[in-house]
Amino acid sequence: MGRYRKRLLILLMLISITSALTAGSVVAGQPLKLDIDRCVEMALEVNITALKAGYELDYAKNGVITSASTLLPTLSFHSQNREYELAEGRQVGDKIVNTAKAYTGQLSVGETISMEGVMGVFQSLAETRATGHYVTQINQEVSYVAKQMYLMVLRSRKLLEVAEEALDLSRRQLEKAQAMVEVGSSVRSDVLRAEVEMSSNQLDFISAENDVRLAETGLRYFLGLNDDVDLELEDIPEPEKLEYSLDRALAEAFRSRADIKQATATLGSAGHGVWRERGGWFPYVRFDWSDSFTGENRPEKLIDINRKATWSWFVTVGIDLFDGFETFGRVRQAKARRNSAREDLVQTERDAAFEVKEAFYSVDEARQRVEVSRRTVEVAQEELRLSEERYRLGAGTMLEQIDSQVSLSEARTSHIEALYDLLLSQARLVRAMGRD
């Protein structure tokens, strides 16, 4: 028993290690280190929508096999043992027998070639291509959402740092005001103003902490992680300017977007569907071959089957002269689906153009905001330094310091929001252009 227990323990350890590796190398008590690329990989591994899209692609691929089966030959074997009663007895040796036996064995090969079957294969292939592009589109959407949630965590953490700095600064200002009141260099109202400002910053800090918790919880949920997993995220530097014109971005989108490719493949599938239904008006050709053996009992040797078996083959060419307008109605339905698919392609191209323009303009706006907010932060820092110096010399007021502090916090907040809006806008533009 000890040997089996040891083997079971080793097996359980291997399962635990494998589970940890598949869960993104999450080790208890240690933070999970992630960069944005790994975040996207983990999202694609666990996202239900992405997994279901992969199953739909498998379904479409097997549909091609089903369609092709109508053009492939069929092979079948039939065997029958039969015993029946005779109307009149027959002499068998010295007995009268009222029953008889019969055995029949038949090997058959058949194949049918029709326009409907041929076009059905082409239609299934087009549907598989469309589903493949749909899978790509779903993966791109999941990747974008993963990037968005990753950036939201980084953004909320940066804003928490700003709130914490503002709270520390207001606390130091309160201590400074209290010290100056004690030596008679300031008035009690400055202390009150500093206390009000510190309370306001405490509220902002509490709100910023909650934003971090919400953003991290959302990212853990999206990646399929437990709530007790600490996330150590790699920061993202400010992106370089994309050297893209709007015309070039639009051209790449029309060439690369998965939804446009899917709509195009769907239109092609609908076109093949029209010809598939028209196949009811075309002749079909069928070939059949069979080898049959008939006897009273099943032969014991294969050579007996070969001696007594009879084979036959025939070719059938047929056409349906009138099917009650069934083919006519099905063709009209297929044409309607094709026309609808054509309109879907036009609308998809229009939506893609709008999305690219919207993302392109958002990137341009965010980059300008980053440049302006960076300069605003520098000016606000200098203004706070000067106001603190004036207050120390007795030439300024606490209200000036508070205004300078608020201006600096707002400037830092605007810069962080502009920076992460730029990152997100560029990710949106990449998605809109159809890049992986």
N, C-alpha and C positions, 0 to 999 in steps of 0.2 A: 504493500500500500504506500510506503514512503516514496518509492520510485515514481509511482503514478502521481502522487501529490506534487513532487518536484517538477514533473513535466507539465502539470496543470498550471503551476505557479509561473513557470517560464512562458507558457502560452499566454497567460493573462498579462504578463509584463510586456510581451511583444504587441498584444492588442492595444494596450494603453499607450505605448510609444507611437504606434501607427496612428491612433486616434489623435494624439497630440500634434503629430506632423500634419495630418489632414485638416486640423482645425486652425492652421496658420501658425504652427509652432508656439502655441500658447502654453506657457509653463506656469504653474501655480506660484504666486508670490512674485512673479517678474512681469514687468510691463511688456506689452506687445508693441514691438517696434514696426512702424509702418512708414513707407513712403507712398506717394500718390499712385505709382504704378502697381505696387503690391496691393493697395486698397482696391484698385479696379479688378485685379485678378481674383481676389477673395470674393468680391461682389458677384462676379460672373460664375464662380463655383457654387454659390449657394442661392442665387436669386431664382425664385420659382418661375418667373416669367421667362427667363433665359433658358432654364432647363426644359420647360414645356415647349418652347420654340424648337429646341433640338429634337424633341420627340416628334413634333410635327414634320420636321425634315425627314426623319426616319420613316414616318408614315408615307410621305410623298415618294420617297425612293422605292419603297415596296410597292407603291401604286404603279410604278413603271414596269415592275416585274409582272404584276397582274395584267396590265395592258398587253405586254409582249406575249403573254401566255396564249392569247387568242390567235397568234400567228405561228406558234410553235406546234409541232406534231404531238398528238396524244397517243399513248400506248396503253392498251388495256388487255386483260385476260379474263375470260369467263369460263367457269366450270360448273357443270350441272349434273347431278345424279338424280334419276327419276325412276320411280316404280309405279306402275299403273295396272289396273284390272282389265283383263281381256273380256270381250263380249262372249267369246267361245273359248273353251279350254284348248290347250295345245299339248301334243304328245311330247314329253321329254323323257327319253328312256322308257321305263315301264310305268311312268306316272303321268297323270293329267294335271297340267299346271294352268291355273287361272290368272296368273299375274306375269308381267314382263318387266324388264329393266332396260334403261337406256342411259347412256352417258354421252355428254356433249362437252367438248372443250374448244375454245376459239381464242386465237390471238389476233388482235386488230390494231391497225395503225391508221390514223386519220389526220388530215390537216386541211384547214380552211383559210383561204386568203381572200380578204375583202378590203375595200376602200375604208370601211368603218374601222376595221382592226388596225390598218396601217396608220391612219390619222389619229387613232386613239393613243398609239405609242408616242407620236409627236406631241400630242396634247399633254400626256403625262410627263414627258421630259420638260416641256415648258413650265408646267406646274411645279416641278421639282426645282427648276431654276428660280422661279418666283419665291418659293418657300425658302430657298437658300438665301436670297437677298433679304427676305423678311427676318431670318435669323440674324443676319448681319446688322440690320436696323435695330432689332431688339438689343443686341449686344452693345451697340453704340449708345442707345438710350440708357441702358444700365450703367455703362461706363461714365456717361455724363452725370448721372445722378450720384454715382459714387464720388466723382470729383467734386461735385457741388457740396455734398455733405462733408467731405474731407476739408474743403475750404471754409465751410461754416464753422467747423471746430477750431481751425487755426484763427479765423477772424474773431470768434468769441473769446478765445484766449488772449489775443492781442488787446481787445477792448477791455478785458478784465485787468490786464497790466496797466492800461491807461487809468482805469478807475482806481486801482490800487495806488498808483503814483499820485493821483489827485487827492486821495484820502490822506496819504502820508504828508503831502505838501500842506494840506489844510490843517493837519494836526500840528505840524511844525509852526505854522503861522499862529495857531491858537496859543501854543506855548510861548512864542515870541511876544504876542500881544499881552499875555498875562505877566510876563517878566517886565515888559515896559510899563505896565500899569503899576507894578509894585515899586518901581524906581521913580514913578511920577512923570514918565516921559510920554504917556498915552492916557486915553480916557477909557472908562468902563464900556462905552458903546462899541469900541473896537473889539473887545473880547466877545461881546454878544454877537457881533457880525461874524466873527471867526467861528463861534460855536454853531451858528446857523449854517454857515458854509460847510463845516465839517459834517453836520447831520445830513445835509443834502448829498454830500459825497458818499456818506455811508449808505444811503438809500440806493445811489447809483451802483455802488460796489455790490450790494446784495442782489440787485437786478442783474448785474453782469455775471455774478457767480451762478445764478440760476440759468442764464443763457448758455453758459458753458456746460452745465449739467444736461440741459435739454439737447444741445448739439451733440454731445458725446453719447448720450443715450440713443439718439437717432442713428448715429453712425454704427454703434454696436448692434442695434437691431437690424440694420441693413446688411451688415456683414455676418449676421448669425452668431454673435458673440454674447457671452454672459454679461450681466450688468457689473460683475465684480472685476472685470478685466480692465486694467489700466492701459491707456493708449499713449504711446510715445510716438508722436508724429514728427516727421521730418519737415522742417520749414521749407517754403518755396521762395526762391529769390524773385525779385521783380522781373517780369518777363521782358525780353527784348522786343523791340518794335517789329511787327510783322510787315515785311516788305511786300504788301499785296495791294493791288488796285481792286476796285469793286468789280470791274469787268472780268479780271482774272479769277476772282473768287466765284463769280457766277458761272464762268465757264467750267471751273473745276467741279462745282456742285452738280451741274447738269451731266458731267461726265462720270462722277464718282458716287453720287448719293445712292444709297441702297433702296430707298423708297421709290426713286425714279426707275431704277433697274427692275424692281419688283413690279411696278405698274406696267413697264414695257413687256416683261415676260408674261404677265397676266393677259395683256392684250394679245400677245402671240398665241397663248394657250386658247383664248377665246376664238381667234381666227382658225386654229386647227379644229376647234370644236364645231365650227360651221361646216367644215369639210367632212368631219366625222359623221355628222347627221346627214349630210348629202350622200353619204355612202349607201343609204337605203335605196337610192335611185340607180346605183351602179351594180353590175353583175358581180357575183362571187364565184369562186372556183374551189371545189372540194375534191380531195383525193383520199380514197379509202383502199386499204389492203387488209385481207384477213386470211388466216389459215385455220381450218376447222377440222376437227376429228369427231366422228360419231360412231358409237359402238354400244354393245350391250353392257359392257363393264369398262372400268378405267383400265387402260393398258398398263401392264407392269413394266414394259421396256420402252425407252424413247424411240427405238428403231421401229417399233410397231406403229407409233404415232406418225413417224415420217413416211411409212409405207401407205398408210390408209388415209392420211390427212389430205384434204383438198384445199387449194388456195384460190383466191379470186381478188381482182382489183377493178376499180372503176373510177372514172373521173366524172364529176358533176359540175355543170355550169348552169347557174340559175340566176334569175332576176325577179324581183317582186314587181308585178305589173300594176297592182293596185293594193294599197294597204289601208284604205279608209282615211287618207290624208294624214296618217300618223307622221310620216317622214316630213311632209310639208309643214306641219305644225312644229315639229322639233327643229327644223331648219330655221323657222321664223324666231323661235325662242333663242336659238344659238346666236342669231344675228343681233337680237336685242341685247344679249349679254356682251357681245363684241362691241356694240355701240356704247354700252355703259362703261366698259373697260377703257375705251378710247377717251371718254370724257373724264374718267378717273385719272388717266395719264396727264391730260391737260391741266386738271386741277392740281395734281401733285407737283407738276412743274411750276405752276403759279405759286403754290405754297412754298416751294423750295426757294424761289427767287425772293419772295417776301422775307423768309427767315434769314437768308444770307444778308440781305440789305439791313434788316433790323440788327443782326449781330454785328455787322461791319460798322454801323453807325454807333452802336453801343461801345465797341472797342475804342473808337476814336474819341468818344465823349469821356470814357473812363480814363484814357491816357492823359487827356487835357486836365481832368480833375486831379490826377496824381501829381502832375507838374505844378499846378496852382497850389494844391494843399501842402506840398512839400515846402514851398516858399512861405506859405502862411505859418507853418510850424516854426520855421526859423525866426520869422518876425515876432511871433507870439512868445517864443523863448526869450528873445532879447527884451521885449516889453516887460515880461515878468521880472527879469533881472534888474531892469532899471527901476521898476516900481518898488521892489524889495529894497534897493539901495536908497531910494528917496525916503521910504518909511523909516529905515534905520537911522537916517540923518535928521529925521523929524520934518522933512519937507513934503512928505506924502501922507496918504491916509490908508487905513485898512481896506476901505471900499475900493480903492485903486488896485490894491494887491488882489483882492477877491475877483475883481473884473478881469485882471490879467490872468489869474489862474484859470477862470472859467474859459477865457478865450483860448488859452493853451490846450486845455482838455478838449474843447470842441475842435480845435485845429488838428490835434492828434487823432481824434475819433474820425474826423472827415478824411484824413490821409489814409488811415487804415481801411475805412470803408471803400475809398476810391481805389486803393491798391488791390483789394480782394474782388471788387467789382471788375477791375481790369482782368484779373486772372480768370474769373468766371466768364467774362465776356469773350475772352480769347478761346476758352474751352467751348463755349457755345458756337463761336465762329468755326472752329475746327469741326465740330459735329455738323453744322449747317453745310459745310463744304463736302461732307461725306468722307472725311478721313477717319481711319481707325484710331 
